[in-house]
Amino acid sequence: ACAETTRPHAIKTVVSLNPIMVDGTGMCGGCRVKIGNDIKFACVDGPDFDAHKVDFNDLMMRLRRYAEEEKVALDRWSENCRIMKMTPAVSPDVEAADLAATLPDPFEEALGG
């Protein structure tokens, strides 16, 4: 990793981390990262940290924690996305406005809509 390349040369290195962030306040703990001997929350304390202090092994383990659920959600979305099923194939000569006119109004079915 970049941090291991710069460490022997004592080059200050800052990384921007993007772990799962649920609420953006640190209360859920989803974005918890180990920085040196401290626990930090990327959404509150970051996302930029000293790369030489980040526990990347722990971070990678946490990032993989929901890999199966993410795959299931993506597969489910791909199978059920209404827009993808309703949008006709677009040829280069079709105007965007013409295509937009064929799409349903997403607020039409909403309560109070």
GUNU-275137 format. One record per residue: residue number from 1; z negated, y negated, x negated of N, C-alpha, C in turn. Coordinates in Angstrom, 1 decimal, always signed. Layout:
N
TORTI   num     n_up   n_north   n_east    ca_up   ca_north   ca_east     c_up   c_north   c_east
TORTI   NUM        Z         Y        X        Z          Y         X        Z         Y        X
...
END
This chain:
113
TORTI   num     n_up   n_north   n_east    ca_up   ca_north   ca_east     c_up   c_north   c_east
TORTI     1     +0.0      +1.2     -0.8     +0.0       +0.0      +0.0     +0.0      -1.2     -0.9
TORTI     2     +0.3      -2.3     -0.3     +0.3       -3.6      -1.0     -1.0      -3.9     -1.7
TORTI     3     -2.1      -3.6     -1.0     -3.4       -3.9      -1.6     -3.6      -3.2     -2.9
TORTI     4     -3.2      -1.9     -2.9     -3.4       -1.1      -4.2     -2.4      -1.6     -5.3
TORTI     5     -1.3      -2.2     -4.9     -0.4       -2.8      -6.0     -1.0      -4.0     -6.6
TORTI     6     -1.6      -4.8     -5.8     -2.2       -6.1      -6.3     -3.6      -6.0     -6.9
TORTI     7     -4.3      -5.0     -6.5     -5.7       -4.8      -6.9     -5.9      -4.8     -8.5
TORTI     8     -5.1      -4.0     -9.2     -5.3       -4.0     -10.7     -5.0      -5.3    -11.4
TORTI     9     -4.2      -6.2    -10.7     -3.9       -7.5     -11.3     -4.8      -8.6    -10.8
TORTI    10     -5.7      -8.3     -9.9     -6.7       -9.2      -9.3     -5.9     -10.4     -8.6
TORTI    11     -4.9     -10.0     -7.9     -4.1      -10.9      -7.1     -4.7     -10.9     -5.7
TORTI    12     -5.2     -12.1     -5.3     -5.7      -12.2      -3.9     -4.6     -11.8     -2.9
TORTI    13     -5.0     -10.9     -2.0     -4.0      -10.4      -1.0     -4.7     -10.5     +0.3
TORTI    14     -4.0     -11.1     +1.3     -4.5      -11.2      +2.7     -3.5     -10.4     +3.5
TORTI    15     -4.1      -9.6     +4.4     -3.3       -8.8      +5.4     -3.7      -9.3     +6.8
TORTI    16     -2.7      -9.2     +7.6     -2.8       -9.5      +9.0     -2.8      -8.2     +9.8
TORTI    17     -4.0      -7.8    +10.4     -4.1       -6.5     +11.1     -3.8      -6.6    +12.6
TORTI    18     -3.2      -5.6    +13.1     -2.9       -5.6     +14.5     -3.4      -4.3    +15.2
TORTI    19     -4.7      -4.0    +15.2     -5.2       -2.9     +15.9     -5.1      -3.1    +17.4
TORTI    20     -5.4      -2.1    +18.2     -5.4       -2.2     +19.6     -6.4      -3.3    +20.0
TORTI    21     -6.0      -4.3    +20.8     -6.8       -5.3     +21.3     -6.8      -5.3    +22.8
TORTI    22     -7.9      -5.1    +23.5     -7.9       -5.0     +24.9     -8.3      -6.3    +25.6
TORTI    23     -9.5      -6.8    +25.2     -9.9       -8.0     +25.9     -9.9      -9.3    +25.1
TORTI    24     -9.6      -9.2    +23.8     -9.5      -10.5     +23.0    -10.8     -11.2    +22.8
TORTI    25    -12.0     -10.5    +23.1    -13.3      -11.2     +22.9    -14.2     -10.3    +21.9
TORTI    26    -13.7      -9.1    +21.6    -14.5       -8.3     +20.7    -15.5      -7.4    +21.5
TORTI    27    -15.6      -7.6    +22.8    -16.6       -6.8     +23.5    -16.2      -5.3    +23.7
TORTI    28    -14.9      -5.1    +23.8    -14.5       -3.7     +24.0    -14.6      -2.8    +22.7
TORTI    29    -14.5      -3.5    +21.5    -14.6       -2.7     +20.3    -13.3      -2.1    +19.9
TORTI    30    -12.2      -2.2    +20.6    -11.0       -1.6     +20.3    -10.4      -2.0    +19.0
TORTI    31    -10.6      -3.3    +18.6    -10.0       -3.8     +17.4    -11.0      -3.8    +16.2
TORTI    32    -12.0      -3.0    +16.3    -13.0       -3.0     +15.2    -12.4      -2.5    +13.9
TORTI    33    -12.7      -3.2    +12.8    -12.2       -2.8     +11.5    -13.3      -2.9    +10.5
TORTI    34    -13.3      -2.0     +9.5    -14.3       -2.0      +8.5    -13.7      -2.9     +7.3
TORTI    35    -14.5      -4.0     +7.0    -14.1       -4.9      +5.9    -15.3      -4.9     +5.0
TORTI    36    -15.1      -4.2     +3.8    -16.2       -4.0      +2.9    -17.3      -3.3     +3.5
TORTI    37    -18.5      -3.8     +3.5    -19.7       -3.1      +4.2    -19.9      -3.7     +5.6
TORTI    38    -19.0      -4.5     +6.1    -19.2       -5.1      +7.4    -18.2      -4.5     +8.4
TORTI    39    -18.6      -4.7     +9.6    -17.7       -4.4     +10.8    -17.3      -5.7    +11.3
TORTI    40    -16.0      -5.8    +11.5    -15.4       -7.0     +12.0    -14.5      -6.7    +13.2
TORTI    41    -14.2      -7.7    +14.0    -13.3       -7.5     +15.2    -12.1      -8.3    +15.0
TORTI    42    -10.9      -7.7    +14.9     -9.6       -8.4     +14.6     -9.4      -9.5    +15.6
TORTI    43     -9.7      -9.3    +16.8     -9.4      -10.3     +17.8    -10.3     -11.6    +17.7
TORTI    44    -11.4     -11.4    +17.1    -12.4      -12.6     +17.0    -12.5     -13.1    +15.6
TORTI    45    -12.6     -12.2    +14.6    -12.8      -12.5     +13.2    -11.5     -12.6    +12.4
TORTI    46    -10.5     -12.1    +13.0     -9.2      -12.0     +12.2     -8.1     -12.8    +13.0
TORTI    47     -6.9     -12.3    +12.8     -6.5      -11.0     +12.3     -6.3     -10.9    +10.8
TORTI    48     -6.5     -12.0    +10.1     -6.3      -12.0      +8.6     -7.6     -11.6     +7.9
TORTI    49     -7.4     -10.7     +6.9     -8.6      -10.2      +6.1     -8.2     -10.0     +4.7
TORTI    50     -9.2     -10.0     +3.8     -8.9       -9.7      +2.4     -8.5      -8.2     +2.3
TORTI    51     -7.3      -8.0     +1.8     -6.7       -6.6      +1.8     -7.5      -5.7     +0.9
TORTI    52     -8.2      -6.2     -0.1     -8.9       -5.4      -1.0    -10.2      -4.9     -0.4
TORTI    53    -10.6      -5.4     +0.7    -11.9       -5.0      +1.4    -11.6      -4.1     +2.6
TORTI    54    -10.4      -4.1     +3.1    -10.1       -3.4      +4.4    -10.2      -1.9     +4.1
TORTI    55    -10.8      -1.1     +5.0    -10.9       +0.3      +4.9     -9.6      +0.8     +5.7
TORTI    56     -8.5      +1.0     +5.0     -7.3       +1.3      +5.6     -7.3      +2.8     +6.2
TORTI    57     -8.1      +3.7     +5.6     -8.2       +5.0      +6.1     -8.8      +5.0     +7.5
TORTI    58     -9.9      +4.3     +7.7    -10.5       +4.2      +9.0     -9.6      +3.5    +10.0
TORTI    59     -8.9      +2.4     +9.5     -8.0       +1.7     +10.4     -6.9      +2.6    +10.9
TORTI    60     -6.3      +3.4    +10.0     -5.2       +4.3     +10.4     -5.6      +5.3    +11.3
TORTI    61     -6.9      +5.9    +11.1     -7.4       +6.9     +12.0     -7.6      +6.3    +13.4
TORTI    62     -8.1      +5.0    +13.5     -8.3       +4.4     +14.8     -6.9      +4.1    +15.5
TORTI    63     -5.9      +3.7    +14.7     -4.6       +3.4     +15.2     -3.9      +4.6    +15.8
TORTI    64     -4.2      +5.8    +15.3     -3.7       +7.0     +15.8     -4.4      +7.6    +16.9
TORTI    65     -5.6      +7.1    +17.2     -6.5       +7.7     +18.2     -5.8      +7.8    +19.6
TORTI    66     -5.0      +6.9    +20.0     -4.4       +6.9     +21.3     -2.9      +7.3    +21.2
TORTI    67     -2.4      +7.9    +20.2     -1.0       +8.2     +20.0     -0.5      +9.0    +21.1
TORTI    68     -1.2     +10.0    +21.5     -0.7      +10.9     +22.6     -0.6     +10.2    +23.9
TORTI    69     -1.7      +9.4    +24.2     -1.7       +8.7     +25.5     -0.5      +7.6    +25.5
TORTI    70     -0.3      +7.0    +24.3     +0.8       +6.1     +24.3     +2.2      +6.7    +24.5
TORTI    71     +2.3      +7.9    +24.0     +3.6       +8.7     +24.2     +3.8      +9.0    +25.6
TORTI    72     +2.7      +9.5    +26.3     +2.8       +9.9     +27.7     +3.1      +8.7    +28.5
TORTI    73     +2.5      +7.5    +28.2     +2.7       +6.3     +29.0     +4.2      +5.8    +28.8
TORTI    74     +4.7      +5.9    +27.6     +6.1       +5.5     +27.4     +7.0      +6.4    +28.1
TORTI    75     +6.8      +7.7    +28.0     +7.6       +8.7     +28.7     +7.6      +8.4    +30.2
TORTI    76     +6.4      +8.2    +30.8     +6.3       +7.9     +32.2     +7.0      +6.7    +32.6
TORTI    77     +6.8      +5.6    +31.8     +7.5       +4.4     +32.1     +9.0      +4.6    +32.0
TORTI    78     +9.5      +5.3    +31.0    +11.0       +5.5     +30.9    +11.5      +6.2    +32.1
TORTI    79    +10.8      +7.2    +32.7    +11.2       +7.9     +33.8    +11.2      +7.1    +35.1
TORTI    80    +10.3      +6.2    +35.2    +10.0       +5.5     +36.5    +10.3      +4.1    +36.6
TORTI    81    +10.8      +3.5    +35.5    +11.1       +2.0     +35.6    +12.2      +1.7    +36.6
TORTI    82    +11.8      +1.0    +37.6    +12.8       +0.7     +38.7    +14.0      -0.1    +38.2
TORTI    83    +13.7      -1.0    +37.4    +14.8       -1.9     +36.9    +15.8      -1.1    +36.1
TORTI    84    +15.4      -0.2    +35.3    +16.3       +0.5     +34.5    +17.2      +1.4    +35.4
TORTI    85    +16.7      +1.9    +36.5    +17.5       +2.7     +37.4    +18.4      +1.9    +38.3
TORTI    86    +18.0      +0.6    +38.5    +18.8       -0.2     +39.5    +19.8      -1.1    +38.8
TORTI    87    +19.7      -1.4    +37.5    +20.6       -2.2     +36.8    +21.9      -1.5    +36.5
TORTI    88    +23.0      -2.0    +36.9    +24.3       -1.4     +36.6    +24.6      -1.6    +35.1
TORTI    89    +25.5      -0.8    +34.6    +26.0       -1.0     +33.3    +26.7      -2.3    +33.2
TORTI    90    +26.4      -3.1    +32.2    +26.9       -4.4     +32.0    +28.1      -4.4    +31.1
TORTI    91    +29.2      -5.0    +31.5    +30.3       -5.1     +30.6    +30.3      -6.5    +30.1
TORTI    92    +30.9      -6.8    +29.0    +30.8       -8.1     +28.4    +31.3      -9.3    +29.2
TORTI    93    +32.2      -9.0    +30.2    +32.7      -10.1     +31.0    +31.9     -10.4    +32.3
TORTI    94    +30.8      -9.7    +32.4    +29.9       -9.9     +33.6    +28.9     -11.1    +33.2
TORTI    95    +28.9     -12.1    +34.0    +28.0      -13.2     +33.8    +26.5     -12.8    +34.1
TORTI    96    +25.6     -13.3    +33.3    +24.2      -13.0     +33.5    +23.7     -13.4    +34.9
TORTI    97    +24.2     -14.5    +35.4    +23.8      -14.9     +36.7    +24.2     -13.9    +37.8
TORTI    98    +25.4     -13.4    +37.6    +25.9      -12.3     +38.6    +25.0     -11.1    +38.5
TORTI    99    +24.6     -10.7    +37.3    +23.7       -9.6     +37.2    +22.3      -9.8    +37.8
TORTI   100    +21.8     -11.0    +37.5    +20.5      -11.4     +38.1    +20.5     -11.4    +39.6
TORTI   101    +21.6     -11.7    +40.2    +21.6      -11.8     +41.6    +21.5     -10.4    +42.3
TORTI   102    +21.8      -9.3    +41.5    +21.7       -8.0     +42.0    +20.3      -7.4    +41.9
TORTI   103    +19.5      -8.0    +41.1    +18.1       -7.5     +40.9    +17.2      -7.8    +42.0
TORTI   104    +16.3      -7.0    +42.4    +15.3       -7.3     +43.5    +14.3      -8.4    +43.1
TORTI   105    +13.8      -9.1    +44.0    +12.8      -10.1     +43.8    +11.5      -9.4    +43.6
TORTI   106    +10.8      -9.5    +42.4     +9.6       -8.7     +42.2     +8.5      -9.2    +43.1
TORTI   107     +8.6     -10.4    +43.7     +7.5      -10.9     +44.5     +7.7     -10.6    +46.0
TORTI   108     +8.8     -10.1    +46.3     +9.2       -9.8     +47.7     +8.2      -8.9    +48.4
TORTI   109     +7.7      -7.9    +47.6     +6.8       -6.9     +48.2     +5.3      -7.3    +48.0
TORTI   110     +5.0      -8.4    +47.3     +3.7       -8.8     +47.0     +3.0      -9.3    +48.2
TORTI   111     +1.7      -9.1    +48.3     +0.9       -9.6     +49.4     +0.9     -11.2    +49.3
TORTI   112     +1.1     -11.8    +50.4     +1.1      -13.3     +50.4     +2.4     -13.9    +49.9
TORTI   113     +3.4     -13.0    +49.5     +4.6      -13.3     +48.8     +5.5     -14.3    +49.3
END
